Amino acid sequence: MAGEGFHEGELAVQTRAGVRAQAARLGGAMLAVPDLNGGISRFLAERDFAVLTARDADGRLWTSPLIASAGFLDARDRTLNIHAAPERDDPLTGLPQGQPVGLLAIDFASRRRVRVNGLLPRADADGIQVAVDQAFGNCPKYIQRRHLDHSKNEPHLYRVSRSEQLDAEATALITRADTFFLGTTHPERGADASHRGGAPGFVRAQDGGLWWPDYPGNNMFNSFGNIEIDPTASLLFIDFDSGARVHVSGTAAVEWTARGIRGDDGGVGRRVRFTVESVVSLLGPALHSDVPEPSPHNPPLT
């Protein structure tokens, strides 16, 4: 699964965006052999929340939360042991082993995040194990500062629904969100999970699908590069007030527009359009947070 340098999709998007040289300067940390015995290991060990991108038993891509007490992410050498699993009725319940996966661990309070990608040699009642191929940090931009609490379990409110399209309730949750997680995949490089944030309403619903503007970032275009080669994608939205969450699986396409047009909040002339194929909405034991402090980098909606 590992490869030397950026893959063809990443290079194509970097070239079109005119940032190939900038990406090359930043790519060394991402492309280096991962070291899970230092700072990344300590960061992972302190987390109580992560998201995982993988395929279900039918081969559909999803992104799901992993929620447990700090210490559930145990990384050393090139192995990540996860002492948690997707919750009941989650689309990744019964996660098939032997597949590529992408994990994102995030600390909203400090606006830090780490991506870990690799293969899944084991997924069973004893936990999940990832043979790590990549592990690297991302910049703090667009992360809303919040403090999480996953102790407010309300099982009497538990509800799950499955559909091929977004209903009004799911659409309302999505279009007021200030955060979501994006899963993408590449046929040789594997799966990836990433974070997207902005002012509430930065994700728009249109004609049964979704779209959101791109913002200035690290110029490596890992997610966009995957989409360039394989449009398969997944989204995870969490309502940090009610604990509800919406999982969406489908396809994504990068659209290049004129800079500064309406909706080009980031001023970069790029947006992602998402076609919905499957939706799982859940209300039950999940995450809650205090009132978030918006990222100072969030551009205003246009």
N, C-alpha and C positions, 0 to 999 in steps of 0.2 A: 504493500500500500504506500509506503514512503517513496518519495521521489526527490530528485535534486532540483532545487530552485522552485520558482513559482510554476504552476501548471499553465496549460495553454489558455484556459478561460481567464485566469487572473491576469496573464500578460495581455490578452486582448482588451480587457476592460481598462487596465492601467494605460495602455497605449491610446485608446480612444479618449480617456480623460486627460491625457497629457501629463501623467505623473509617473511614468516608468522609472525615471532616475530616482525620484524621491522614494518610491517603493523599494527599490534595490537597496537603498541605504538602511532601511528599516527592517528588511526581510531576514537579516542574519539571525536574530533572536528566535524568530518563528521557525526557521528552517534548521536550526542547530539540533543536535541530539539532545532530547529532553533530560534535564537533571531534576529528579524528584526528591532529592535528599536535602535541599536547601530551603530557600525562601518560599518557593511554590508549595513545598510539602507543609510548611508551617501555616501558610495561608489556608490551604485546603483543610487542614486539621481543625481550624478555628471556625469553619463555616457550619451553619445549620440549614442551609438552603442551596440547592443547585438545580439545574435543568439538564435533561438528557434528551438528545435526538437519536432516534433509532427507528427500526421498522417493526411492525407487529407481525403476527403469524401469517397474515395475508400479504405481506410485503409493502404495506402502506406506511409512509413516513409520518412520524408524530414527534412532537416535543412535549415533554412532561416534567413536572416538578418532582424533586426528591427532597423530602423534608424530614429532618431528624435532629437529635441533639448534636452539638459540636463534637467532633471526633469520628463522625460516620464516614468521612472521606480520609482514608489512610493510604498515603502515597509514599513509596520508597523505591529506589532504583528506577525501573521503568514499568512499575506495576501500580495501579490504583485499585485498592479494594474499597468497595462501597457497601457499607453496612446498612442498607436501606433498599427499598424497592418501590416501584409505582404503586399507588394505593388501589383499593378495590374499584373496579369499573373504569379505571384509567385506561386509555387506549393502548398503553404499553404494559398492562398487567400480563404476566406470563411471557415476559420479554424473551424472544428467541436468542439463544447464544450463537456464537460463531459469526457474528456480523460486525461491520464497522459501526462505531457510535461516536457521538460528539457530546462533550459535557462542558457546561459553563458554570463555574462557581462564582458567586458575586456577593460582595459585602456592600449593601446599599449605603450603610452608615458612613463608610470611608470612601465610597465611590471607587472601589477596586474590584477587578474581575480577572479571572484566569480561565483560559480555554484549554481543554484536554481532549485530544482526539486519539482514537486507537481502535483495536479489535476487542471483541467480547468473547474470551474463551470460556467464561462461566457465568451463568445467571440461573440461580436456583434459590431454594429456601434459605440457604446460608448467606446469600448476598450476591453481589455483582462484582466481577473482576474485569478490569480493562488493561490490556497490554498496550502501553502508551507509545504512540508514534510522534505526537506533537504535544507540547505544553508551553504556553506563553501567556504573558499578561497583555491587557489592552488598556488604552487610555481611559481616563475617568469621564470623558465628555458624555453629556446627555443622560447621566445617571441621576435620578432624583434621590436625594438623601432621605432615607426613612429607616425606622427601627422596627424590625419584625418581631411578631409574637405569634407562635404557633401553638399556644396553650389553650386557646379559646375554642375547644372542640364543641360543636353543637350537633350531635348525631341525629337529633330529632328533626333537624332541618335538611337532612340528606336528600338529594334529588339528582337524578342523572337522566339525560335525554340524548338521543342520537338522531342525526338527520343528514341529508345530503345538501342542505342549504342553511343559511343563517336565518334564525327567526328574529322577531323584533327585540326580544330580551337580550339575545346574544349580540345583536348589532348595537344596541344601546350601550352595553358593557364595553365593547370594542371602541366605539367612537368617543367615549369619554376617558379612555385609558391614557396614561402618561408613560407607559412602559409595556413592551412585549418582548417575546423571545422568538427568534427565527431559526428554523432548522433547514439546512441545505445538504446536498450530497454530491459527490463526484465519483464516477465509476472506478477510478483507480485510487484516489486519495481518501475516500471514505466520507463519513458524515461529519457535520459541524453544527454547533449551537452557538448563537450569538445574541447580543442584547441590542434592542432599539429603544430609544427614549425620546421624548419631546414634550411640548406643551399638550395638555389634554385636548383631544380632537385632532391630533396630527395624523391619525389613521382615518381615512375617509371610506365610507361605504358608498358604492355606486353600482347600479344594475345587478345586484346580487353578489357582487365581488367586493374587493377591497383595494385601496391603493394608499401609498404613503410616499412623501418626498424623501430623497436622500439628503444627508447633511455632510459637510466636510468632515473627513475622518483621517485614518492613518495611511490612506492611499494604497493599501495592499489589496483591498477588494476581494477578500477571501470568500465572502458570501456571494457577491455579484459574480465572481469568477466561476463558482460552482453553478450558479443559475445559468450562466452563459453556455455551459456544457450540458447540464441536466436541469430542466425546469422544476423537477420535483421539490416540493418545499412544505414546511409545516410551521404553524404559528401557535403560540401559547399566550393567552391574556389572563391576567389575574386581577380580580377586584379586591383590593387590600382592605376594603371596608367590610364587605359581606363574606369574604372567603370564597365566593364563586369564581369559577374559571371556565374559559372556553378554549378548547383545542380545535384547531382547524388544519385540515390536510388538503393539499391540492397542488397547483403549479404556480410558478411566479415567472414574471418577465420584467427585465429592466427596460424602461422606456427613456429615450434621450429626447429632451425638449429644449426649447429656447430658454436661456437663463432669464429669470425674473418674471416669467409668466405667472398667472394666478395659480397658487398652490405650490410654487417652487420656493417653499419656505427657506430652504438652505441656500438658495441662490446658485446651485451647481448644475441645474439643467438635467437632473436625473430623478426618476421616480420608479417605484416598483408597483406593478399591477399584479394582484393575486386572484386567481380563479379558484373558487371554493368547490371542493369535491365531497368532503365529508366533515361533519362537525360533531364533537362530543362536548356537551355542557354539563358541568358538575357543580353542585352546591353541597358542601360538607366540610369535614375537618380540613382546614387549609391555613393559609397565612393571613394575618392581619397586620396593620401597621398604624403608627401615629400619622399625623398630618405631614405629608412630605415637604421637603424643602426643594423647590425646583432647581434643576441644574442651571447655572448662570450662562451656559452655552445654548440653551434652548432658543431657537429662533422664533419670532412671533409667527402666528398663522397668517397666511395671506390669501 
